[in-house]
Amino acid sequence: MWKGNSPGGNQGAAMEETSGELMGQRNWGLEDASGLLAMASLPIMPAWPLPLVSSALTLLLGAFTSLFLWYCYRLGSQDMQALAGSQAGSVSGGPGVCYEAGRPSPGSSGEPGKRPRTEGLVSRRLRAYARRYSWAGMGRVRRAAQGGPGSGGGPGVLGIQRPGLLFLPDLPSAPFVPRDAQRHDVELLESSFPAILRDFGAVSWDFSGTTPLPQGWSPPLAPGCYQLLLYQAGRCQPNNCRRCPGAYRALRGLRSFMSANTFGNAGFSVLLPGARLEGCCGPTNARVRCHLGLKIPPGCELVVGGEPQCWAEGHCLLVDDSFLHTEAHNGSPEDGPRVVFIVDLWHPNVAGAERQALDFVFTPES
């Protein structure tokens, strides 16, 4: 066997000498194999320096910690990807817009691939708000973000409550909300009835459809359905507000008007004889719609969640329009149009912290 002058050669010689001595001392049996193996390995595998072992363990622990934190982040991100619908486009249609069950809401593409981008925007805003403030007092908003009804029809009351964008769980659900729930705003609107009616007279027209739409009036939502908005998706319409000073003054005095939220609209809604809006659901159960009757001819009917009601001139109805509802004017042409002034108010059971969070998330586009 060739032996060099390298340290490895000296180490091999030492091993041969040691093994010779060991073999000459006694007869080794099979039971001594583990001991011999351990003794033979000692010269071949030198001990690692302690600082090197410590560094390796530190790096390994850091890698596992990073993987765990990444997993927690991904899990939290997936939990927040549930608020569906668009931020403003799909709620900007105004008082007369309905969301028919089983159909895409206005402003949405209807393509499955387009929805996650919108959900991501809403979820990012909600997480940003929670980081800046906290989740305190916003349990319903958080649960809504973790699993809203936007993608699958949502939990309803006997299948007749189907908000298209945002469903807050545990809110009291009834098609018609008691007037006392928003006593201040109801009384203010009813006391402003004469001024609001005068404003409508100043902007009214013959609704014949044979002439171009006058300034401020929106294209018909359906045959015989017109509207003039003072607020659209939480944004003031300055020209219309200037033309309706009494109505604008009443809106400014309301306590629960959703004036800083894309769910908030206010304006005149006109239904001509023979016109009908049916199979409709609003975008969220976080609001109620206040209907102030201005001109209510015979044959007009409002059915919400299967419960029929009728407007009365000078009086307010509070409607949870996340329930399926139908509006109809079954009167004759001589009766004239049905006219109501509609204002979107916060649901009385939505807490202040929840309102602030939803205002932050659904802020009107600039």
C-alpha positions in Angstrom: 0.0 0.0 0.0 1.3 3.4 -1.0 1.9 5.8 1.8 2.4 9.4 1.3 3.6 12.1 3.6 0.2 13.7 3.7 -1.8 13.9 7.0 -4.2 11.3 5.4 -1.3 8.8 5.2 -0.3 9.2 8.8 -4.0 8.9 9.8 -4.2 5.6 7.9 -1.1 4.3 9.5 -2.5 5.1 12.9 -5.7 3.3 12.1 -3.8 0.1 11.0 -1.8 0.2 14.2 -4.8 0.7 16.4 -6.8 -2.0 14.8 -3.9 -4.4 15.0 -3.6 -3.7 18.7 -7.3 -4.2 19.2 -7.4 -7.5 17.3 -4.5 -8.8 19.2 -6.0 -8.1 22.6 -9.1 -10.4 22.4 -11.4 -12.3 20.1 -14.2 -10.0 18.9 -17.7 -11.3 18.4 -20.8 -10.1 16.5 -22.1 -8.4 19.6 -19.1 -6.0 19.6 -19.8 -4.8 16.0 -21.5 -1.6 17.1 -18.7 -0.6 19.4 -16.1 -1.3 16.7 -18.0 0.8 14.2 -18.1 3.7 16.6 -14.5 3.5 17.4 -13.5 3.2 13.8 -15.5 6.3 12.8 -14.0 8.6 15.4 -10.8 9.4 13.4 -12.7 9.7 10.1 -15.4 12.2 11.1 -13.9 15.0 13.1 -16.2 16.9 15.4 -17.8 20.1 14.0 -16.9 23.4 15.6 -19.6 24.6 18.0 -20.1 28.0 16.3 -20.8 26.3 12.9 -23.4 24.0 14.5 -25.1 27.0 16.2 -25.2 28.9 12.9 -26.8 26.0 11.0 -29.5 25.6 13.7 -30.2 29.3 13.6 -30.6 29.3 9.8 -32.9 26.2 10.0 -35.0 27.8 12.7 -35.3 31.0 10.7 -36.4 29.2 7.6 -39.1 27.3 9.5 -40.3 30.6 11.1 -40.5 32.3 7.7 -42.5 29.5 6.2 -44.9 29.6 9.1 -45.4 33.4 8.9 -45.9 33.1 5.1 -48.6 30.4 5.7 -50.4 32.6 8.2 -50.4 35.5 5.8 -51.8 33.4 2.9 -54.5 32.0 5.2 -55.5 35.4 6.3 -55.5 36.8 2.8 -57.8 34.0 1.6 -60.2 34.6 4.4 -60.6 38.3 3.3 -61.3 37.5 -0.4 -65.1 37.3 0.0 -66.6 40.7 -0.6 -67.9 40.6 -4.1 -69.1 43.1 -6.7 -67.7 46.3 -7.8 -66.8 49.3 -5.7 -68.9 51.9 -7.4 -70.0 50.8 -10.9 -72.5 48.2 -9.8 -74.2 50.4 -7.2 -74.3 53.6 -9.1 -77.6 53.2 -10.8 -79.6 55.2 -8.3 -82.9 54.7 -6.5 -84.6 52.8 -9.3 -81.9 50.2 -10.0 -82.7 46.6 -9.2 -80.6 43.5 -9.0 -82.6 40.6 -10.4 -82.0 37.3 -8.8 -79.7 35.1 -10.8 -78.5 37.9 -13.1 -75.3 39.9 -13.0 -75.6 43.3 -11.5 -75.2 46.4 -13.6 -71.6 47.4 -14.1 -70.2 43.9 -13.7 -68.9 42.0 -16.6 -70.5 38.7 -15.7 -67.3 36.9 -16.5 -65.9 34.8 -13.6 -62.4 36.0 -14.3 -63.2 39.6 -13.7 -64.6 39.2 -10.2 -61.4 38.4 -8.2 -59.7 41.7 -9.1 -62.7 43.6 -7.6 -62.8 41.4 -4.5 -59.1 42.0 -4.0 -59.6 45.8 -4.1 -62.4 45.7 -1.5 -60.5 43.2 0.7 -57.3 45.3 0.6 -59.2 48.4 1.6 -60.9 46.6 4.5 -57.6 45.2 5.7 -56.0 48.7 5.4 -58.8 50.1 7.6 -58.4 47.4 10.2 -54.6 48.0 10.3 -55.2 51.7 10.8 -57.9 51.3 13.5 -58.9 47.8 14.6 -61.6 45.2 14.2 -63.3 46.3 17.4 -67.0 46.7 16.9 -66.9 45.3 13.4 -67.5 41.6 13.9 -70.3 41.6 11.3 -68.2 43.4 8.7 -65.4 40.9 9.2 -67.7 37.9 8.9 -69.2 39.5 5.8 -65.7 39.8 4.3 -65.0 36.2 5.1 -68.0 34.8 3.3 -70.5 37.2 1.6 -73.4 36.2 -0.7 -72.0 37.8 -3.8 -70.7 34.7 -5.5 -73.4 32.2 -4.7 -76.7 33.9 -4.0 -76.1 34.2 -0.3 -78.0 33.3 2.8 -81.5 34.6 2.6 -84.7 34.6 4.6 -86.7 31.8 2.9 -84.7 32.6 -0.2 -86.3 36.1 -0.7 -83.5 38.2 0.7 -80.7 38.3 -1.8 -78.4 41.3 -1.5 -76.2 41.3 -4.5 -72.9 42.7 -3.1 -72.7 42.8 0.7 -74.6 40.8 3.4 -74.1 41.7 7.0 -75.1 38.7 9.2 -77.2 39.0 12.3 -79.0 42.2 11.2 -82.7 42.1 12.0 -84.4 41.1 8.8 -87.9 42.4 7.8 -89.2 43.7 4.5 -90.5 46.8 6.1 -88.7 48.6 8.9 -90.6 50.4 11.7 -90.8 54.2 11.3 -89.6 54.7 14.8 -86.2 53.1 13.9 -85.3 56.3 12.0 -87.7 58.7 13.7 -85.7 61.9 13.3 -85.1 61.4 9.6 -88.7 60.3 8.9 -90.1 63.3 10.6 -87.7 65.6 8.9 -88.6 64.3 5.4 -92.3 64.4 6.1 -92.1 68.0 7.4 -90.2 68.9 4.2 -93.0 67.3 2.0 -94.3 70.7 0.7 -90.8 71.9 -0.3 -89.8 68.6 -1.9 -93.1 68.5 -3.9 -92.5 72.1 -5.1 -89.0 71.0 -6.3 -90.5 68.2 -8.3 -92.9 70.6 -9.9 -89.9 72.7 -11.0 -88.1 69.9 -12.7 -91.1 67.8 -13.9 -92.0 67.3 -17.5 -94.7 65.4 -19.4 -92.8 62.1 -19.4 -94.2 61.3 -22.9 -90.9 60.0 -24.2 -91.4 61.8 -27.5 -88.9 64.6 -26.7 -85.3 64.5 -25.5 -84.8 64.0 -21.8 -84.7 67.3 -19.9 -81.6 68.3 -18.1 -80.8 66.1 -15.0 -83.1 63.2 -15.8 -81.6 59.8 -16.3 -82.4 57.5 -19.2 -85.4 55.2 -18.3 -84.5 52.2 -16.2 -87.3 50.3 -17.8 -90.3 51.4 -19.9 -92.1 54.1 -18.0 -89.5 54.3 -15.2 -87.6 57.6 -14.8 -85.4 59.2 -12.1 -83.7 62.5 -11.3 -80.9 62.1 -8.8 -79.5 64.6 -6.3 -77.0 62.0 -5.0 -75.8 59.1 -7.1 -73.6 56.4 -5.6 -72.6 58.7 -2.7 -71.7 61.7 -4.9 -73.6 64.9 -5.0 -75.0 66.0 -8.3 -74.5 69.8 -8.0 -76.8 70.9 -10.9 -79.7 68.9 -9.7 -79.2 69.9 -6.1 -79.3 73.6 -7.1 -82.5 73.1 -8.9 -84.1 71.4 -5.9 -83.1 73.5 -2.9 -85.8 72.2 -0.6 -85.0 68.6 -1.1 -81.2 69.3 -0.8 -81.8 71.2 2.5 -83.7 68.2 3.8 -80.9 65.8 2.8 -78.4 67.9 4.6 -80.4 67.6 7.8 -80.6 63.8 7.9 -78.6 61.9 10.4 -78.4 58.5 8.7 -78.2 59.4 5.0 -75.5 57.3 3.3 -74.0 60.4 1.7 -70.4 59.2 1.8 -71.0 55.6 0.5 -71.5 54.2 -3.0 -74.6 52.5 -1.7 -76.2 56.0 -1.0 -78.6 57.5 -3.5 -81.3 60.1 -3.3 -83.8 61.5 -5.8 -87.1 61.5 -7.5 -88.5 58.2 -8.8 -91.3 58.3 -11.4 -93.5 55.3 -12.5 -95.9 55.9 -15.4 -99.3 54.1 -15.6 -98.7 50.5 -16.8 -95.1 50.5 -15.8 -93.7 47.7 -13.5 -90.4 46.9 -11.8 -90.3 43.3 -10.5 -87.9 40.6 -9.4 -85.5 43.1 -7.9 -83.0 43.0 -5.0 -80.9 45.8 -3.6 -77.1 45.4 -3.3 -76.9 45.2 0.5 -78.9 44.7 3.7 -76.8 47.4 5.5 -79.2 50.1 4.2 -82.9 50.8 4.2 -84.7 52.9 1.6 -87.0 55.7 2.7 -89.9 56.3 0.3 -91.6 59.6 0.7 -94.8 59.6 -1.3 -95.3 62.7 -3.4 -98.0 61.8 -5.9 -99.7 58.5 -5.4 -102.6 57.8 -7.8 -104.9 54.7 -7.4 -103.6 51.4 -8.5 -100.1 51.7 -7.2 -98.5 48.9 -5.2 -95.3 48.0 -3.6 -94.6 44.3 -2.6 -91.5 43.6 -0.6 -90.7 40.1 0.5 -94.2 39.0 -0.4 -95.8 41.7 1.8 -97.9 44.3 -0.1 -97.9 47.9 0.9 -98.9 51.2 -0.7 -97.4 54.6 -0.6 -99.3 57.6 0.9 -98.7 61.2 0.0 -96.7 63.0 2.6 -95.7 59.8 4.5 -92.6 57.7 4.6 -92.1 53.9 4.1 -88.9 52.3 5.3 -88.0 49.4 3.0 -85.3 46.8 3.2 -84.8 46.5 -0.5 -82.4 43.5 -0.2 -85.6 41.5 -0.2 -87.2 40.7 -3.5 -89.6 43.5 -4.3 -91.9 44.7 -7.0 -93.2 48.2 -7.8 -96.2 48.6 -10.1 -98.5 51.3 -11.3 -101.7 49.6 -12.4 -103.7 52.8 -12.8 -105.1 54.3 -16.0 -103.3 56.9 -18.1 -105.6 59.6 -16.7 -104.3 59.0 -13.2 -100.8 60.4 -14.0 -97.5 59.1 -12.7 -96.6 57.8 -9.3 -93.8 60.0 -7.8 -91.8 59.2 -4.7 -88.7 60.8 -3.2 -86.3 58.0 -2.3 -83.4 58.3 0.2 -80.9 55.6 1.2 -80.4 55.5 4.9 -78.2 53.3 7.1 -79.9 50.3 8.6 -80.7 51.3 12.2 -78.8 48.3 13.6 -75.5 49.0 11.8 -73.2 50.4 14.5 -71.1 53.5 14.1 -67.8 51.6 13.7 -69.3 49.4 11.0 -70.6 52.5 9.2 -67.1 54.1 9.2 -65.5 50.9 7.9 -68.0 50.5 5.1 -67.7 54.2 4.2 -63.9 53.6 4.0 -64.3 50.5 1.8 -67.1 51.8 -0.4 -65.9 55.3 -0.7 -67.3 57.1 -3.8 -64.9 57.4 -6.8 -63.3 60.9 -7.1 
